[in-house]
Amino acid sequence: MHSSRVVVVGTTSDYIELIRRRYPHRALFLTDPGERARASEETPGPAEEILCDLTNATEVCTVLNDHLHRYALALDGVACFDCEYLAFAAALAKGYGLPFPSPSAVAQSRNKFLSKEAWKKAGVFCPEAAVVRHRSELSHFLDWLGKPVIMKPLTGSGGELVFHCGDHSDCLQAYDIILNRLTQAGENRLYGKDPETSGDLNPLHDVVLEQFIPGQEYSCDFFLENGRLELIRMAKKIPTVGIQVGATTAAYLVPAALPEEMPSRVFLDQLHRAATALGLERALCMVDFIVWQGKAYLLELTPRPGGDCLPWLIQQSCGLDMIGLALDIAQGRNISTPVRKSWKTLVGLRLFASHAGAVKEIDDGDLRRDPRVQEVLIKRRPGHRVILPPKDYDSRLFGHVIFTPTVSTGLEAECAELAGKLKVVMENEG
């Protein structure tokens, strides 16, 4: 008799360790060998993980079939928590006849220009956007969009290579930085061209220029199935604290509420139209949006749960395990979500390096002793080397702290004060 597994495609070692600990013998991990080589966590057993080049679908399927036969396993779901592997997960699910967003829906959602084109046709509020193929086009698009603007890669994730440009000079500088980084991206799946995307858009050459929308930014997760949309969580984004070089979101506040002038039914209808416009039918989705003048302007909608520190923050606040929820959805199990009154007000603060270098000492004792703090997770150790944006966006993140805020406004200052309690000594420092 075969034992069923959810195949988890291309996730990080910390997620793998979490899933193995909370849900033993439930997942089979397809992992990039480089991710495993960098990991500090315990290596899964040979039946639990397949290390393979996830750029070669044919080779992966051959290795996966051999693995399933060898260990008497069967697949009953596909889960993916990382943007760069969503396209591969969609193709894999289609090949094995398992539920997952279609390859075309994933491609549409991952493309920062095509998604907004689809939303405009569906009457969904979003920033105006244009594709820039050469720096000589910047002046024309600036005249159309106005100033300031947001410049970002055609694909990508989070705040990576996202620039706020106040004028033409800023745009030229940002454009050159993005193109330089994309040229070096090589086989980085985050910027790969998806064959499901129509037209001649090239993620390694083209960039997106977006209208800047002032206002408060939020993030939410929802589940779409059989035409019904269920909102799972809403988080308010707290902007970057001064010392956090290159960060876009310093922290998240949960639970968050939309402004009173925005009826929830109108917002939920907008999310439903946005998801269906991308071709999504059944999916757990994450959305980033900005509220301005009583309207929600969608920035990004991706068929995966929110990342960063959000899974830990949500579980501390209401007891819901978003990673376990994603596994349940992948396997077609019934799901339940907490009622709003069960949520505790908490902040998830991301801890960033202030400058580059090798970590000599790192001490979180003061953080852990603070009475506001509920949880501290430090994922870096002495010897870790920090490289700052725009060259690298991952190494500067030391971990996160979850705390109970003591003020209703001015959270930026409280976040900065708590972040300062993480003591880090870099090589060659006093």
C-alpha positions in Angstrom: 0.0 0.0 0.0 1.3 3.4 -1.0 1.6 6.3 1.5 0.4 9.7 0.3 2.5 12.8 0.2 2.1 16.5 -0.7 5.0 17.4 -2.9 6.4 20.7 -1.7 8.2 22.4 -4.6 11.4 24.4 -4.2 11.0 25.8 -0.7 13.6 27.0 1.8 15.3 25.0 4.5 13.5 26.8 7.4 10.1 25.9 5.9 11.2 22.3 5.3 12.2 22.0 8.9 9.0 23.5 10.1 6.8 21.2 8.0 8.9 18.1 9.0 8.5 19.0 12.7 4.8 19.9 12.6 3.6 17.4 10.0 5.9 14.4 9.9 5.5 12.0 7.0 3.1 14.3 5.2 5.3 16.0 2.6 7.9 15.1 0.0 10.3 18.0 -0.7 11.7 18.8 -4.1 14.7 21.0 -3.1 17.4 22.8 -5.0 20.8 21.4 -4.1 22.2 24.9 -3.4 19.5 25.5 -0.8 20.3 22.3 1.0 24.1 23.1 0.9 23.4 26.5 2.5 21.1 25.1 5.2 21.9 24.9 8.9 18.9 22.8 9.7 18.9 19.0 9.9 18.9 17.2 6.5 15.7 15.3 5.9 15.9 11.5 5.4 16.4 10.0 1.9 12.7 9.2 1.6 11.6 12.8 2.5 13.6 14.9 0.1 14.8 14.9 -3.5 17.7 17.1 -4.4 17.6 18.0 -8.1 18.0 20.7 -10.7 14.5 22.3 -10.8 15.1 23.9 -14.1 14.8 20.6 -16.0 11.2 19.4 -15.7 11.8 16.2 -17.7 14.7 15.1 -15.4 12.7 16.0 -12.3 9.8 13.9 -13.3 12.1 10.9 -14.0 13.8 11.2 -10.7 10.4 11.8 -8.9 8.8 8.7 -10.5 11.8 6.6 -9.5 11.6 8.0 -5.9 7.9 7.3 -5.6 8.3 3.7 -6.8 11.4 3.1 -4.5 9.7 4.3 -1.3 6.1 3.2 -2.1 4.8 6.7 -2.1 1.9 8.4 -4.0 1.3 12.1 -4.6 -2.0 13.6 -3.5 -1.2 17.3 -3.7 1.2 20.1 -4.8 2.2 23.0 -2.5 4.5 25.9 -3.3 5.5 28.8 -1.0 8.1 30.6 -3.2 7.3 32.8 -6.2 10.2 31.5 -8.3 8.9 27.9 -8.3 5.2 28.6 -8.8 5.5 28.0 -12.6 7.3 24.7 -12.1 4.8 23.6 -9.5 1.9 24.4 -11.8 3.5 22.4 -14.6 4.2 19.5 -12.3 0.6 19.5 -11.0 -0.7 19.5 -14.5 1.5 16.6 -15.4 0.3 14.5 -12.5 -3.3 15.5 -12.7 -3.2 17.2 -9.3 -5.1 20.4 -8.2 -3.1 23.6 -8.5 -3.5 27.0 -10.3 -3.0 26.5 -14.1 0.4 27.4 -15.7 -1.3 30.2 -17.6 -2.8 31.7 -14.4 0.5 31.5 -12.6 2.3 33.2 -15.5 -0.3 36.0 -15.6 -0.1 36.6 -11.9 3.7 36.6 -11.9 3.9 39.3 -14.6 3.6 42.7 -13.1 2.4 44.3 -16.3 0.1 41.7 -17.7 -1.7 41.3 -14.4 -2.5 45.0 -14.3 -3.7 44.9 -17.9 -6.1 42.0 -17.0 -7.3 43.9 -13.9 -8.1 47.1 -15.8 -10.2 45.1 -18.3 -12.1 43.6 -15.3 -12.6 47.0 -13.7 -10.3 46.4 -10.8 -8.4 49.4 -9.3 -4.7 49.2 -9.8 -1.8 51.6 -10.7 -1.3 52.5 -14.3 1.7 50.7 -15.7 4.0 50.7 -18.8 6.7 48.4 -20.0 10.0 50.2 -20.6 12.3 48.5 -23.1 15.0 51.2 -23.3 16.1 54.1 -21.1 15.2 56.5 -23.9 11.5 55.7 -23.3 11.6 56.9 -19.7 10.8 60.5 -20.3 7.7 59.7 -22.4 6.3 57.4 -19.8 7.1 59.9 -16.9 5.1 62.5 -18.8 2.2 60.1 -19.0 2.3 58.6 -15.5 3.4 61.7 -13.6 5.9 61.9 -10.8 6.9 60.1 -8.6 6.8 56.6 -10.1 7.7 53.1 -9.0 10.1 51.1 -11.1 10.5 47.3 -10.8 11.3 44.2 -12.8 8.7 42.6 -15.0 8.6 39.6 -12.6 10.3 39.3 -9.2 9.1 39.1 -5.7 8.6 41.4 -2.7 10.7 44.5 -2.6 13.6 43.1 -4.7 14.8 45.7 -7.2 11.8 48.0 -6.5 12.6 51.7 -6.6 10.7 54.8 -5.8 11.7 57.4 -8.3 11.0 61.1 -7.8 12.3 62.4 -11.1 13.9 61.5 -14.5 17.4 61.3 -12.9 16.2 58.8 -10.3 14.6 56.8 -13.1 17.8 56.6 -15.1 19.8 55.5 -12.1 17.2 52.9 -11.1 16.8 51.6 -14.6 20.6 51.1 -15.0 20.8 49.3 -11.6 17.9 47.0 -12.5 19.3 46.1 -15.9 22.7 45.5 -14.5 21.2 43.1 -11.9 19.0 41.4 -14.5 22.0 40.9 -16.7 23.7 39.1 -13.8 20.6 37.1 -12.9 21.4 34.3 -15.4 19.4 31.2 -14.5 17.6 32.9 -11.5 14.1 31.5 -11.7 12.7 34.7 -10.3 13.3 36.5 -13.6 12.9 33.7 -16.0 10.7 34.0 -19.1 7.6 31.9 -18.8 6.5 30.2 -22.1 2.9 30.6 -20.9 3.2 34.4 -21.2 2.1 35.7 -24.5 3.9 38.4 -26.5 7.6 39.5 -26.6 7.9 40.6 -23.0 11.4 39.7 -21.7 11.9 39.7 -17.8 15.7 39.9 -18.3 15.5 43.1 -20.3 12.1 44.9 -19.8 11.1 46.8 -16.7 7.8 48.1 -15.4 7.1 51.7 -14.6 4.1 52.2 -12.4 2.0 55.1 -11.2 2.8 55.9 -7.6 -0.2 55.5 -5.3 0.1 57.3 -2.0 -1.6 55.8 1.0 -1.5 53.0 3.5 -0.2 49.6 2.2 -1.8 46.3 3.3 -1.4 42.6 2.7 -4.0 39.9 2.9 -4.5 36.2 2.3 -7.7 34.6 0.9 -9.0 31.3 -0.4 -10.9 31.0 -3.6 -13.0 27.9 -4.4 -16.2 27.2 -6.4 -16.8 30.9 -6.9 -16.6 31.6 -3.2 -13.9 33.8 -1.7 -13.0 33.6 2.0 -10.7 36.3 3.5 -8.3 34.7 5.9 -6.2 37.5 7.3 -5.5 41.2 6.9 -2.2 42.8 7.8 -1.2 46.5 7.8 2.3 47.2 6.6 4.6 49.3 8.7 7.1 51.2 6.5 10.9 50.9 6.6 12.7 51.9 9.8 15.7 54.2 9.1 18.6 51.8 9.7 17.1 49.0 7.6 19.0 49.5 4.4 17.1 48.2 1.4 14.0 47.0 3.3 10.6 47.7 1.9 8.4 46.4 4.7 9.8 46.8 8.2 6.9 45.0 10.0 3.3 43.8 9.8 0.4 44.6 12.2 -2.4 42.1 12.7 -5.3 42.0 12.7 -5.8 45.0 10.5 -9.1 46.6 9.4 -9.9 48.5 6.3 -11.0 52.2 6.6 -14.6 52.6 7.4 -15.3 54.2 4.0 -14.4 50.9 2.3 -17.2 48.4 2.7 -15.9 44.9 3.0 -18.3 43.4 0.5 -16.9 45.9 -2.2 -13.3 44.9 -1.3 -14.1 41.1 -1.4 -15.8 41.6 -4.8 -12.8 43.3 -6.1 -10.5 40.5 -4.9 -12.8 38.0 -6.6 -12.8 39.8 -9.9 -9.0 40.3 -9.7 -8.3 36.6 -9.1 -10.7 35.4 -11.8 -9.3 37.9 -14.3 -6.0 36.1 -13.9 -7.6 32.8 -14.6 -7.5 31.5 -10.9 -10.3 29.2 -9.9 -9.2 27.4 -6.8 -6.2 28.9 -4.9 -4.8 30.2 -1.7 -3.6 33.7 -2.6 -1.6 36.6 -1.2 -2.5 40.2 -2.2 -0.6 43.4 -1.7 -2.6 46.6 -2.1 -2.7 50.3 -1.2 -5.8 52.1 0.2 -6.1 55.7 -1.2 -9.1 57.9 -1.2 -11.4 55.1 -0.2 -10.3 52.7 -2.9 -8.0 49.6 -2.8 -5.4 49.7 -5.5 -4.0 46.2 -6.1 -0.2 45.9 -6.6 0.3 42.1 -6.7 -1.8 38.9 -6.4 0.1 35.7 -6.2 -1.3 32.1 -5.7 0.7 31.3 -2.5 0.3 32.3 1.1 2.1 35.5 2.4 5.7 35.0 3.4 8.3 37.0 5.4 7.4 36.6 9.1 3.6 36.4 8.4 3.1 32.6 9.1 4.7 32.9 12.5 2.8 36.2 13.3 -0.5 34.7 12.3 -0.1 31.6 14.4 0.9 33.7 17.4 -2.1 36.0 16.9 -4.9 33.5 16.3 -3.5 30.0 16.3 -3.8 29.4 12.5 -0.9 27.7 10.9 -0.8 29.1 7.3 1.7 26.5 6.2 -0.5 23.6 7.4 -3.5 25.4 5.8 -1.7 25.3 2.5 -1.0 21.6 2.9 -4.7 21.0 3.7 -5.8 22.9 0.6 -3.3 21.0 -1.6 -4.8 17.7 -0.4 -8.4 18.9 -0.8 -9.2 18.7 2.9 -11.9 20.8 4.6 -10.5 24.0 6.1 -11.6 26.3 8.9 -10.3 29.8 9.8 -10.4 31.7 13.1 -13.2 34.3 13.7 -12.0 37.9 14.0 -12.5 38.1 17.8 -10.0 35.3 18.4 -7.1 37.5 17.0 -4.6 39.2 19.4 -3.1 42.5 18.2 0.6 41.7 17.4 3.4 43.1 15.3 5.9 41.0 13.3 9.1 43.0 13.0 11.8 41.9 10.5 15.3 42.3 11.8 17.8 43.6 9.2 21.5 44.3 9.1 22.4 48.0 9.0 25.5 47.5 6.9 27.6 44.9 5.0 30.2 42.6 6.4 30.8 39.3 8.2 28.9 38.7 11.4 31.3 38.2 14.4 28.7 38.1 17.2 25.0 38.2 17.4 23.1 38.5 20.7 19.3 38.5 21.1 19.2 38.4 24.9 17.8 41.9 25.3 15.1 41.2 22.8 14.0 37.9 24.5 13.9 39.6 27.9 11.6 42.4 26.7 8.1 41.9 28.2 6.5 42.9 25.0 8.1 40.1 23.0 6.2 36.9 22.2 8.7 35.2 19.9 12.2 35.7 18.5 13.6 33.8 15.5 17.2 34.5 14.6 18.3 32.5 11.5 21.8 33.8 11.1 25.0 32.8 13.0 28.5 34.2 13.4 30.4 33.9 10.2 27.3 34.9 8.1 28.2 37.4 5.4 25.9 40.4 4.8 25.6 41.9 1.3 23.3 44.8 1.0 20.8 45.7 -1.8 20.7 46.0 -4.7 23.4 43.3 -4.9 21.5 41.0 -2.5 18.2 41.2 -0.7 18.3 38.0 1.4 21.5 38.0 3.4 20.7 41.3 5.3 17.7 39.6 7.0 18.7 38.2 10.4 15.2 37.0 11.4 12.1 38.4 13.2 10.6 39.3 16.5 6.9 39.2 17.3 5.6 41.6 20.0 2.6 43.2 21.5 2.6 46.9 20.6 2.1 49.4 23.4 1.0 52.3 21.2 -1.7 52.6 18.6 0.2 55.2 16.5 3.8 55.7 15.9 4.6 52.1 15.6 7.7 52.9 13.4 9.4 54.3 16.5 8.6 51.3 18.6 9.8 49.0 15.9 13.1 50.9 15.6 13.6 50.8 19.4 13.0 47.0 19.5 15.2 46.4 16.5 18.0 48.2 18.3 18.0 45.6 21.0 19.5 43.0 18.7 23.2 43.3 19.3 25.3 42.5 16.3 29.1 42.9 16.0 30.6 42.8 12.6 34.2 41.8 11.8 36.7 44.7 12.2 34.3 46.6 14.4 35.0 47.6 18.0 
